[in-house]
Amino acid sequence: MTGDQNDPWLLTPGPLTTARETREAMLRDRGSRDEAFLEINNRVCQRLVALVGGEGGYACVPVQGSGTFAVEAAIGTLVPAKGKVLVLVNGAYGARMARICAVLGRSHEVLENAEDEPTDVKALEAKLKSDSAITHVAAVHCETTSGILNPLEDIARAVAKGGRRLLIDAMSSFGALPLDVKAMPCEAVIASSSKCLEGVPGLGFVITSKQALRESAGNAHSLCLDLEDQWRAMTETGQWRFTPPVHVIAALDAAIAQHAEEGGVAGRGARYAENHRILVEGMRELGFETLLPDTMQAPIIVTFHTPQDSNFQFTPFYDRLRDRGYVIYPGKLTKVDSFRIGCIGQVGSEEIHGLIGAVGASLKEMGISH
Ligand SMILES: *Cc1c(COP(=O)(O)O)cnc(C)c1O
């Protein structure tokens, strides 16, 4: 699909394979205070808000950096110093939000489920009832550690019923799985340029209620990561406070145009679901087992158990796939030996079929029979 076939296909959680048009949008130098760039910037922000149905009440506040910068900015800005965050953890990205709270000195507590279990919404409801100090709940939509899909609508309902505010790390689902802030009450949705939107890395963003932004003046622990300050400056001047990643934003503008052409969230989600189906069927035929049952699995990234065969080692397997043009990802689970293969990025059924062929050939070379 990219046509640049000296590069391998990136079947990872990101950065991902991007379209040539997306990369070509970076072949120009644009001044950060120039009208041509400001128009692109404004369009990108508006389209991101529209992707989650936030027109009117929500604003997109962009932040330089990777996705984690936006998560830290959201927690630091939206949670006041005397707030308390209940962090829902069933993988590394939930755990990272708890760590951010600890580093920022925000009072917090963790509600933990195992890495192969979705968030327990009953336990969440009970916790909200029993601890009136909790002001915010932080949840991960698709926990990329395992690839599990958390029950976001049920979580949002429980949080709204408990009268608390919900911050969603939608990093690995934004643009591919439906999320509508009108249908599902939440204070903020956090994502980045380089996952399902298929832009290049370098930009995080928070789509958050304007009311919450107004209320959060003075909360932030950091000047660079102060979303309220960034938003106010951008609203007043149309400009970024500090040097924006102009090339990254131009690429994201092109990537969002392609996303719309593909049929928006539904179209992109359908391609990834097909990638996921081919991947799981093909790998199972070769004898691999998925960590998760199909009912818990998001069509984003799949965790496979490492085969028991003594001839199997991840690094030589990885290298053989890399030599055949496919980059996969090591596992991130704390207890189980595993590896991961992504379904996202500018790849389709042809590439996933190609990967399955490469996996079969690599196993044969390594003397592994299933
Ligand atoms: C990728 C990802 C992040 C952010 O990671 P960065 O490396 O900082 O871009 C956060 N949460 C989830 C669920 C992710 O998949």
The ligand as an SDF file (V2000), in Angstrom:
LIG
                    3D

 15 15  0  0  0  0  0  0  0  0999 V2000
    0.6830    4.0950   22.6300 C   0  0  0  0  0  0  0  0  0  0  0  0
   -0.1340    4.3010   23.8290 C   0  0  0  0  0  0  0  0  0  0  0  0
    0.0930    5.3750   24.7250 C   0  0  0  0  0  0  0  0  0  0  0  0
    1.1700    6.4260   24.5360 C   0  0  0  0  0  0  0  0  0  0  0  0
    2.3790    5.9680   24.1700 O   0  0  0  0  0  0  0  0  0  0  0  0
    3.5170    6.9460   23.5920 P   0  0  0  0  0  0  0  0  0  0  0  0
    4.6450    5.9860   23.4080 O   0  0  0  0  0  0  0  0  0  0  0  0
    3.7810    7.9760   24.6000 O   0  0  0  0  0  0  0  0  0  0  0  0
    2.9990    7.5310   22.3060 O   0  0  0  0  0  0  0  0  0  0  0  0
   -0.7510    5.5090   25.7990 C   0  0  0  0  0  0  0  0  0  0  0  0
   -1.7610    4.6690   26.0020 N   0  0  0  0  0  0  0  0  0  0  0  0
   -2.0400    3.6490   25.1730 C   0  0  0  0  0  0  0  0  0  0  0  0
   -3.2180    2.7770   25.4370 C   0  0  0  0  0  0  0  0  0  0  0  0
   -1.2280    3.4180   24.0590 C   0  0  0  0  0  0  0  0  0  0  0  0
   -1.5040    2.4100   23.2230 O   0  0  0  0  0  0  0  0  0  0  0  0
  1  2  1  0
  2  3  1  0
  2 14  2  0
  3  4  1  0
  3 10  2  0
  4  5  1  0
  5  6  1  0
  6  7  2  0
  6  8  1  0
  6  9  1  0
 10 11  1  0
 11 12  2  0
 12 13  1  0
 12 14  1  0
 14 15  1  0
M  END
$$$$
